[in-house]
Amino acid sequence: MKLVRCNKCNNEYYICEFTDKLGIIQDIEMCDSCHTRKDYTIIDDDVKVTYNTEYARDLEIENVDLRHSLSLFKEELDELVKTYIEPFLK
């Protein structure tokens, strides 16, 4: 990632060069503030970014809850099939 400063409004923002390789289509060389395209000065061209992992943990907990709910739904659906559909198939 690069830290850049817009030449028009002096807003500092980050540019991720490899988002197009990940399949993310966005205008990465546009200022967030004034929307000027490709008019910036590079401040730091090798910025290391740390990510907030709390969001990932929350998603993990939600996934566990969702799997549990779906397993309960499957059990109830199986019971309904045994009760109402299988007698007509015999």
C-alpha positions in Angstrom: 0.0 0.0 0.0 1.0 3.6 -0.6 0.3 6.6 1.4 -0.2 9.6 -0.9 -1.2 13.2 -0.7 -3.6 14.8 -3.2 -1.9 17.8 -5.0 -5.2 19.6 -5.2 -6.7 19.5 -1.6 -3.7 18.0 0.4 -5.8 15.1 1.7 -3.8 12.0 2.6 -5.2 8.6 1.7 -4.0 5.1 0.9 -3.8 3.4 -2.4 -3.7 -0.4 -2.7 -2.1 -1.4 -5.9 -3.1 -5.1 -6.0 -6.9 -4.9 -5.6 -7.4 -5.4 -9.3 -5.6 -8.7 -9.0 -8.0 -9.8 -6.3 -11.0 -9.0 -8.5 -12.0 -5.8 -6.7 -12.8 -3.2 -9.2 -12.5 0.3 -7.9 -11.0 3.6 -8.9 -7.9 3.3 -6.6 -6.2 6.4 -7.8 -8.9 8.9 -6.8 -8.9 11.3 -3.9 -11.6 10.5 -1.3 -12.2 14.2 -0.6 -12.1 16.1 -3.9 -12.3 13.1 -6.4 -9.3 14.2 -8.4 -7.9 11.4 -10.3 -4.2 10.4 -10.5 -3.0 13.7 -9.2 -1.0 12.9 -6.0 2.4 12.9 -4.4 3.7 9.6 -2.9 4.6 10.1 0.8 5.4 6.4 1.6 5.4 3.7 -1.0 5.6 0.7 1.4 3.0 1.1 4.1 2.3 -1.9 6.3 -1.3 -2.0 7.5 -2.7 -3.8 10.5 -6.2 -5.0 10.5 -8.8 -5.2 13.2 -9.3 -8.9 14.0 -12.3 -8.3 16.3 -14.6 -8.2 13.2 -13.3 -11.6 12.1 -13.9 -13.1 15.5 -17.5 -11.7 15.5 -18.1 -13.3 12.1 -16.7 -16.6 13.3 -19.2 -16.6 16.2 -22.0 -15.7 13.9 -21.0 -18.6 11.6 -21.1 -21.0 14.5 -24.5 -19.8 15.5 -25.7 -20.0 11.9 -24.5 -23.6 11.5 -26.2 -24.6 14.8 -29.5 -23.0 13.7 -29.3 -24.7 10.3 -28.6 -28.1 11.9 -31.7 -27.6 14.1 -33.7 -26.6 11.0 -32.5 -29.7 9.2 -33.5 -31.9 12.0 -37.0 -30.4 12.1 -37.3 -30.7 8.4 -36.3 -34.3 8.5 -38.9 -34.9 11.1 -41.6 -33.2 9.0 -40.6 -35.3 6.0 -40.8 -38.5 8.0 -44.2 -37.6 9.5 -46.0 -36.1 6.4 -44.3 -37.2 3.2 -42.9 -40.7 3.8 -46.4 -42.3 4.6 -47.7 -41.2 1.2 -44.6 -42.7 -0.6 -45.2 -46.2 0.9 
